[in-house]
Amino acid sequence: MKYKFFKAISFFLFCSLFVLISLNIPYFLISGINTNTFIAKNELDLIKKQGNNLFFNTNIKKLSASNGTEEKVSEYVIEYNLFNSFNIKNLKVKVVNDNLVYPGGNCVGLALKTKGVTLVGNNYIITKNGNVNTLLNSNLKIGDVITKLNDIYINDVSDVATVLENYIPNEDIIVEAKRNGETFTTKIKPALDIQTNKYKLGLWIKNDSLGVGTLTFVKDNNRYGCLGHAITNENGQNLEVSGGNIYECNVIGVKKGEKGNPGELMGLFAQGRNVQGDIDKNSDYGVFGNLYENNTFIENKKQMLVGGKLTAKPGFAQIMVCVDGYDIELFDIEIIKTNYQVSAENKSMIIKVTDDRLIEKTGGIVQGMSGSPIIQDNKIIGAVTHVFVNDPLKGFGLYLDWMLFE
């Protein structure tokens, strides 16, 4: 009887110890990052703070040698141990030493120049034999990006005119183009327009894209990120940029969002005026480039701490956005859900607008607000990216982690 009692007590004590140890293991810190993940310096500090208790401890060792004040990224090894003896997991992470960035919120105009020209439409060519549609005998489709004609790189509409000036009648032109990221070749035969007596392709093409969005952050070195998602063409492909500019933009009106009908910020900017910097990258996580030294985007702003997926949590937060003129305001939101992500993905958070002022002004999240910084606990933790079409009060946010290193 005593043996059974002792056995029951031992089992109870073992289970209690197991539960106690389990409750003290910070599973989120262990599983929340992978080897070679980029994290902010203050997130490393968070791991140090939350990763040590009576049963569990975290050892952090720096690998890369310091290069003084110019060092931007350091490598660390994080060791997770039980009772400071039994190793559970080791990770090598890259820590960005810039803890502070300037918050955005500015409405910006974006003018991107693409690599190649995008096919956006076509028309018939009037010839002596009737109307000719050159696309019928070609494999080209609307949304394709034409990169070469007869081995000549095409980066502007004028490049197409140059090829046609040297065209030999009745021969096919060899076309190199991209579709869904894949390069292919096809042929197209120009037709002689009887009205101008010139050979034409009958294609409507463009080599630039204009849009309005919101600035997310600016680093000390004037590197900026905005939008939180890519600018795409008619087929949903990311535009491959060869350059471009970012402009100061004036919000002159708002089309309120409604269920099934997303709203829009109506921004006004003029190419060539109030240019603030260049554009060199268009990725799944936004548009990026470098601001000029005399830019107005960070005037009278104070830097803020960087957060991210390790610090974001459901609950109260705010967004910074301009919905009238050039004035940037803070509006209340609720982070409904934060998604588990160990690698770069869209749709990191689900957010909901709760501020009556913003709801009255815009109806919720509208086009043009993409990139608006999400602020929680006085840290920039992400950016607004998309609105729910059937509920303009709700939308997606992106962890700042995925934007910082573009």
N, C-alpha and C positions, 0 to 999 in steps of 0.2 A: 504493500500500500504506500509506504514511504517512497519506494522507488518510483512508482507511477506519479506520485505527487511531485517528486524532484524532476522527473522527466517532463511533466506538464509545465512546471515553472521554467525549466531550461528552455523549452520550446517557446514559451511566451516571451522570455527575455531575448531569445534569438530573433524572433519575429519583430519585437519592439525595436531592437537595435538595427535590424534591416530596414524597417520603416523610417527610423530616425536618420539613418545614413542616406536613404533614398531621398528624403525630403530636403536634405542639405546639399545635394548634388545639383549645381546650376546647369540643368540639361540644356537650356536655351543657349548658354555661352559655349557649351561643348559642341552642340550640333548646328549652331547658328552661323558658323564660319567654316570655310574649307581652306586647305593649304593653298598658299599664294593669293588669298583674298586680300584686297586692299581695304584697310580700315583707317579711320581718322585717329589722330593721337589721343583725343579725349575718349574714344571708344576703347583704346588700349587701357587707359586709366580706369574705365568702367570694369573691364575684365579683372584688373588687379583688385579693385574694391569689392566686387561681388563674387570673385572666384576663390575666396579664402574663408574658411570657418573651422570649426572643431574637427570635422571629419575629412574635409576636402581642401586641397590647396592648389594654387596655381603658381608655377615658377615661370618667369619671363626673362629671356636672355636676348640681348642685342647681338646680331651677327655682323651687320655691315659697319665698317669703320666710319666715324663721323668726318664730314668734309666741312665742318664749320657751319656758318650761317647759310651757306648755299645749298646744304643738303636738304632735299625735298622729300625723299623716300628712304626709309630704313627697313632692314629686314630683322624680324624677331622670331625666336622660337618660343612657343607657348607649350609648357608641359602641364598636363592635368594629372594630379596624383591623389590617391586615397591615403590618408594618414601620413602624408609626406614620404611614402615608401613605395606604394604600388602604383605604377604608371598605368593610366587609362588611355591616354591619347596624347600625341604630339602634333603640333601644327607649326608650319612656317608661314608667317603672314608679312605683308608689306604695309608699313605704317606711314601714312602721309603726315608730315610734321606740321603742315599748315592747319592749325586748329581754327583759324578765323577766316571768314570770307565776308565780303560786302553783300548784303541782301539785295535782291532785285525788286520786282514789282512794277518796274517801268514798262509801259506799252512800247513795243519796238516794231519797226518796219524791217522786213527781211527781203533782200533782193539777191537771189542765188543765180549764179551762172553755172550751167551744167557742162559736163564732159559729153560732147556730142549734142545732137539736136533731137528733140522729142517730136514724134509724129502725132499731131493732134486732130488731123482731118484731111480731107482731100476734095478735089473738084474735077469735073470733066474738062478736057481740053478740046477746043473746037478745031478740028482739022478738015482738010479738003474731003476726007472720007467719012465725016460725021464726028460725033462726040466720042472721045476716047477716055476710058478710065484706066490709068496705068497700074492701079493697085490690083486689078483683076488678074493680071499675069505675074503677080509678085506674091511673095510669102509675107509681106509686111502687114502689120496690124496697127490700129490706133494704140498709142501708148508705147510703141517700140522706140528705142533710142538709137538713132543712126550715128555710128561713130566713124565710118569710112565710106567713101565712094571712089571706086577704082584705085584703092590703096592710098587715097588722099584723106588725111584726117579732117573731119568735119566738126568744127567747134562754133560755127556761126552761120547764120543764113547766107552771108556773103560767100562762104566757102562752097556752098552748093552752086551758086551762080558761076563761080570760077570753073567748076567741073563742067557745067553745061556749055560754057563758052568754048571749051576745047573738045566738045562731044563730036564723035564721028558718026554720021547718020547711019541708022539701021543697026547699030551695035547695042548690045546690052551693057548697062552699067552694073558692075559688081558692087553689091551693098553688104557692108558688115554692120550688124546691129546687135542690140542686147534686148532680151526679153526675160523677165523673171530672174535676172542675174546671169543668164546664160547667153554666150555669144554665138551667133549663127550668121551664115552668109546666104544671100539670095540675089536675084537679078531683077532689074527693072529697066524698061525701055522708054525713054522720053518720046514725046510726040510733038510734031511741028504745029505750033499755034498759027492759024492763018491770019489772025488779027495783028499779031506782032512780028510774024515770020521768024520766031525764035523757038528753040526746043525747050519744052517745059516738062516737069515731072508731075505737076498737078497735086503736089503735097503741101499741106499746111504744117509748118514746123515752127518750133520755138526753142530758144536756147537759154531761157531764163525763167525764173519763177518768183512771183511776188506774194508776200503774205504778211499777216500781222500776228504777233504773239506777245509773250511776256518774258522779261528777263528774270532768270532765277538767281544767279549769283555772279560775283566778280572776285577773282583771286587777287592777291597782292601784286602778281606780275601782269595784271590786266587781262588774264585769260578768263573768258566768260562762258557761261552755259545758259541756254534758254530753251523754251518750248516743251522739253520733256519727251518729245516723240519726233520721229523723222518727218520731213516734208517729202511727200510721195507724188508720183505721176498718176495718170489716169488709170493705170493698172494696179495701183497700190504698191509699186516698187519705190524704194528709196532713191531719190535723185542723187546721182554721183556728181559732186560739185567740183568745179575748177576754180572757184573763187566767189566773191560776192561782197556785199556790205550790209551792215546793220545801221538803222537810222532811228533818230528820235521820232516818236509817233504821237500824234494828238488824237485822243479819243473824242470824236465829235458827236457820237450818239450810240445808243444801245438798242438792239432788237431783242426783246425779252424772250427767254426760252419758255416753251410750253411742252406738254407731253406730246411726244411724237414729232416735235418741231424744234430742234436746237436753236438757241438764240445766237447772237453775234455782237461782238464789240466792233463798232464802225470806226476804224482808225484811219488817219490821214497822214501820209508822208510823201515827200517829193524826192525822187532819186537825184542825187547830186547836192542836196541841201541837208544840213544837220546830220551828216554822216558821222557815226561814232566809232566805227571800227570795221574790221574785215571778217569774212566768213571763210573757214577752211575745212569744216567738217559737218556732215549731215548724217547722223547715225540713228539707230533705233531709240536713243535716249536723248535726242535733242540736236540743236544746231549750236556749233561752237566756233570760236575764233578769238581774236585779240582786239581789245579796245585801244583807241589812240590815247596818248598821254593827256590830252586836253578834253577827254570825254566828259559829258555832263551826267552820266548815269550814276556816278558814285558821289556826286556833290552833296555835302551836308549829311552824309550817311556814316554810321558807326558800324564797325565790323561786328559780326555775331559768331558764336560758336557753331561748329559743324556737328550735326547729329547723323542719324542714319538708321539702318535696320536694327541695330542693337539697342537703340534708345527710343525708337518710335513705339508707341503703345496706344491702344484704344482709349478714347476719351477726348477731353477738350483740346483744341488747337486753334490756330488762326492762319489765314492766308493773307499775303500782301499782294494787292492788285490795284491797277488804275482803271477806273470806270468812268472817269470824267476829266477831260483835258489832260493835264500832266500830273495830277495829284495822286499820290500813292496812299492807300488807306489799308488798315488792318480790319479784317472781318472774321467773325467767329464761325468755326466749323466744328464738327465732331468727327473724329476718326472712328469709324464703325468697326473696321477690321484691319489688322496688319497681317500680311501673308508671309509664310516661311519661305525665304529665298536665300540659297547659298551661292547662287551665281546670278549674273545680270538677267533680269526679266522685267517685262512691263507689268503693270497692274499690281504694284506692291501693296497698295492700301485702298480701301474703300472709304470715301469721305462723304459727309453730308453738310450742306450749308445750313446753318442755324441762325444766322444774323438777319434780322428783319429788314435792316437797311439794304443789304445786298439783294435779298429776295424781292424787295420792292423795286429796286433799280434794274435788276437783270433777270429775275425769275429763278436765279440759281447760278449754275455753272454754264457759261456760254463759250462759243468759239472765240478765240483771241485771249482767253484767260489761261490757255495752256502754258505752263512754265511758271505760273504764280508760285512763289516759295511758300511751303507749308512750315509754320513755326510752332514748335511745341517746347515748353520749358525753356524758353529763351534760346533755342537752338533751331537752325534750319535743318529739317530732317528730310525734306523731299520737295516735290513739285507736282502741281495739278497737271493731269495729262488729258483725260477724256471725260465727257459727260455721259450719263445714262440717257439714251434717247427717250425712254419712256418715263423718266423721272429726273427733270433738270436740277433738282436739289441734290442729287447724288452723282458721284463720279469716281474716277480712279486717280490715285496719286502714285508717284514713282519715288523710291528711296533715293536720297541724294547720293548715296554710295555709287550708284550706276552712272551718275553724271559727272562726278568729281574728277574722274581719271580719263576723260575723253580728250 
